[in-house]
Amino acid sequence: MSITVYGIPNCDTVKKARTWLADHQVDIAWHDFKKQGVPATELDRWIKAVGWEKVLNRQGTTWRKLDDATKASVTDAASAKQVMLDQPSVIKRPVVQWADGTITVSFSEALFAQQLA
């Protein structure tokens, strides 16, 4: 199994992660939410692996722009999943599926180095 990085190309955190991986000669498969959409079955795996609260980015611009009713409707994994499918930019990025199947969300050099150790 290879490493797949999911995100949007203009996200600063995604750029940092992709640069770090390239600098460490790590080959990745890239999945662009904007062009390819969010794979619902993968989203289910991410939610199961790390929890919907970690996958849903409540700090970002996209979340803040949502109407109050939509925000209030997010109370569990199913409702969070629907918002993430409708608004992919509300997913915390990058989501990385590592070669061993581990799922991580966001980027830190220490976390990535640990995954490659």
Rosetta blueprint (number, residue, H / E / L):
1 M L
2 S L
3 I E
4 T E
5 V E
6 Y E
7 G E
8 I L
9 P L
10 N L
11 C L
12 D H
13 T H
14 V H
15 K H
16 K H
17 A H
18 R H
19 T H
20 W H
21 L H
22 A H
23 D H
24 H L
25 Q L
26 V L
27 D L
28 I E
29 A E
30 W E
31 H E
32 D E
33 F H
34 K H
35 K H
36 Q H
37 G L
38 V L
39 P L
40 A H
41 T H
42 E H
43 L H
44 D H
45 R H
46 W H
47 I H
48 K H
49 A H
50 V H
51 G L
52 W H
53 E H
54 K H
55 V H
56 L E
57 N L
58 R L
59 Q L
60 G L
61 T H
62 T H
63 W H
64 R H
65 K H
66 L L
67 D L
68 D H
69 A H
70 T H
71 K H
72 A H
73 S H
74 V L
75 T L
76 D L
77 A H
78 A H
79 S H
80 A H
81 K H
82 Q H
83 V H
84 M H
85 L H
86 D H
87 Q L
88 P H
89 S H
90 V H
91 I E
92 K L
93 R L
94 P L
95 V E
96 V E
97 Q E
98 W L
99 A L
100 D L
101 G L
102 T L
103 I E
104 T E
105 V E
106 S L
107 F L
108 S L
109 E H
110 A H
111 L H
112 F H
113 A H
114 Q H
115 Q H
116 L H
117 A L
